[in-house]
Amino acid sequence: MTTDRTKPDAAPRQMHLGLFLQGAGHHVSGWRHPNAEAGSENFDLLRRVTQTAEAAKFDMVFLADGLTSAVDAHPSMIARFEPLTLLSALAMVTERIGLAATASTTYGEPYHVARAFASLDHLSGGRAAWNVVTTSYARTANNFSKAHPAHDERYAVAEEFVDVVCGLWDSWDDDAFVKDKTRGVYADPAKVRILDHAGRYFNVKGPLNIPRSPQGHPILIQAGSSGPGQDLAARRADVVFTAQQDIAEAQSFYASLKQRVAGFGRDPASVAVMPGFLPVIGRTLKEASAKLFELDQWTPIASAMPLLEERLGHSLASYDLDGPLPDLPVSDQLRSRAELLTALARREGLTIRQLALRVAAGRGHHMIVGTAADVADRMQAWFEGGAADGFNVMPPFFPEGLDDFVREVVPLLQERGLFRTAYAGTTLRDHLGLARPGPEEPVSRS
Ligand SMILES: Cc1cc2nc3c(=O)[nH]c(=O)nc-3n(C[C@H](O)[C@H](O)[C@H](O)COP(=O)(O)O)c2cc1C
């Protein structure tokens, strides 16, 4: 795959920013704030915040997704738009910002996924990205008439799934649709590639029923941080979305990932590592801390516990909430997140209650509470300290949380030369500094 950076060597390295968009905010109680406009089905709100991110020159808007619902889930996850449908609508009211949607390799078909993202890439003029996830929660199987595969098998499926999708995206040469009225030739039969994939999990003949898309391949994002997750990212991804608690942890993930990228013969600089982070901004540290305290006050422990238990993959009903987190066997569900939260509790000596509140605020992502300068300093330290190539910004609630970030933090990053002041190109590949790939040779894996 061609993923050489197109930027000249002399160009200063700049960070990439994604807006992690959730209609009811990221803090579990964000929607209760008097200034919050909550609603995952509120298209007007989603349109406005996406346009705010575009005006601030963000690389992309990012939509997570799940395929289940529960009344005690995080409010942004009880109900939400199907991501590709939402992004197709957002494509019509934006011009430059990248459009990233999550789609599962465990509960989907490569042909559907390839077709949907190629379609979005055409509709948006080259701004589509697929966040490849393997789906952690076993209860998802209840909606799909099949059994939930184990962690490592989910990744084995994902490896083959992504290869098939990329192969399907190369079904047609870029100039295959000649539409020659004189000769009566719409699509040149010499310019079609039949994938003919016969693998362990998928048999897919092809070709895909849509021309090769503006980016050649829509951008591949990968989210899932265990060893097999990192290998998938290292072999295939352009962007890695991750959750890291502190700079030391982020540096070690970053080094491990980049080493794996090199191990697959790829340029480590061609893969951008973007941790999520949740900024709580005030004019003073005291004001920012009070803002977080207020949000935490609206979080009953009964609504925080399911979020923690879900991430640990174990019930904590028989333990004292004000006691330490017990030693629990590693869960197959969200393995990397369970490890991260356990390490956090041990490092900071948190009780179960305190850990649950942390998860309710940022779900295990890094949180920065302080002034705009504190936030910019922390981002700069991670970016320059080998911990991140950019960030997926997670406002605690909308639209104010994003407005504060865009008004106060983005100008500081721009003044420091750390973030663009104008888009240099029109596609998401351009924003990420990645060349458009030519068609790949099919990957054989029998
Ligand atoms: C930062 C991050 C974001 C994720 N976002 C999603 C998501 O939106 N939807 C989903 O089904 N799974 C999501 N996942 C779950 C992964 O796809 C994967 O199933 C899970 O993390 C277990 O794999 P791991 O142990 O490799 O992390 C995410 C994982 C991470 C680390």
Ligand as a Chemical Component Dictionary entry (heavy atoms), coordinates in Angstrom:
data_LIG
# 
_chem_comp.id                   LIG 
_chem_comp.type                 NON-POLYMER 
_chem_comp.pdbx_formal_charge   0 
_chem_comp.three_letter_code    LIG 
# 
loop_
_chem_comp_atom.comp_id 
_chem_comp_atom.atom_id 
_chem_comp_atom.alt_atom_id 
_chem_comp_atom.type_symbol 
_chem_comp_atom.charge 
_chem_comp_atom.model_Cartn_x 
_chem_comp_atom.model_Cartn_y 
_chem_comp_atom.model_Cartn_z 
_chem_comp_atom.pdbx_ordinal 
LIG C1  C1  C 0 -10.200 4.027  21.503 1  
LIG C2  C2  C 0 -11.123 2.890  21.168 2  
LIG C3  C3  C 0 -12.335 3.168  20.550 3  
LIG C4  C4  C 0 -13.214 2.128  20.226 4  
LIG N1  N1  N 0 -14.407 2.428  19.629 5  
LIG C5  C5  C 0 -15.287 1.423  19.378 6  
LIG C6  C6  C 0 -16.562 1.711  18.792 7  
LIG O1  O1  O 0 -16.911 2.846  18.502 8  
LIG N2  N2  N 0 -17.401 0.669  18.581 9  
LIG C7  C7  C 0 -17.069 -0.623 18.885 10 
LIG O2  O2  O 0 -17.877 -1.527 18.661 11 
LIG N3  N3  N 0 -15.879 -0.920 19.428 12 
LIG C8  C8  C 0 -14.986 0.069  19.672 13 
LIG N4  N4  N 0 -13.771 -0.239 20.217 14 
LIG C9  C9  C 0 -13.523 -1.652 20.584 15 
LIG C10 C10 C 0 -12.517 -2.386 19.724 16 
LIG O3  O3  O 0 -12.902 -2.530 18.399 17 
LIG C11 C11 C 0 -12.227 -3.763 20.305 18 
LIG O4  O4  O 0 -13.325 -4.631 20.088 19 
LIG C12 C12 C 0 -11.958 -3.744 21.791 20 
LIG O5  O5  O 0 -11.184 -2.613 22.139 21 
LIG C13 C13 C 0 -11.224 -5.001 22.242 22 
LIG O6  O6  O 0 -10.006 -5.099 21.559 23 
LIG P1  P1  P 0 -8.620  -4.666 22.203 24 
LIG O7  O7  O 0 -8.437  -5.558 23.389 25 
LIG O8  O8  O 0 -7.660  -4.886 21.088 26 
LIG O9  O9  O 0 -8.679  -3.212 22.595 27 
LIG C14 C14 C 0 -12.867 0.785  20.530 28 
LIG C15 C15 C 0 -11.629 0.532  21.128 29 
LIG C16 C16 C 0 -10.762 1.552  21.446 30 
LIG C17 C17 C 0 -9.438  1.219  22.093 31 
# 
loop_
_chem_comp_bond.comp_id 
_chem_comp_bond.atom_id_1 
_chem_comp_bond.atom_id_2 
_chem_comp_bond.value_order 
_chem_comp_bond.pdbx_ordinal 
LIG C1  C2  SING 1  
LIG C2  C3  SING 2  
LIG C2  C16 DOUB 3  
LIG C3  C4  DOUB 4  
LIG C4  N1  SING 5  
LIG C4  C14 SING 6  
LIG N1  C5  DOUB 7  
LIG C5  C6  SING 8  
LIG C5  C8  SING 9  
LIG C6  O1  DOUB 10 
LIG C6  N2  SING 11 
LIG N2  C7  SING 12 
LIG C7  O2  DOUB 13 
LIG C7  N3  SING 14 
LIG N3  C8  DOUB 15 
LIG C8  N4  SING 16 
LIG N4  C9  SING 17 
LIG N4  C14 SING 18 
LIG C9  C10 SING 19 
LIG C10 O3  SING 20 
LIG C10 C11 SING 21 
LIG C11 O4  SING 22 
LIG C11 C12 SING 23 
LIG C12 O5  SING 24 
LIG C12 C13 SING 25 
LIG C13 O6  SING 26 
LIG O6  P1  SING 27 
LIG P1  O7  DOUB 28 
LIG P1  O8  SING 29 
LIG P1  O9  SING 30 
LIG C14 C15 DOUB 31 
LIG C15 C16 SING 32 
LIG C16 C17 SING 33 
# 
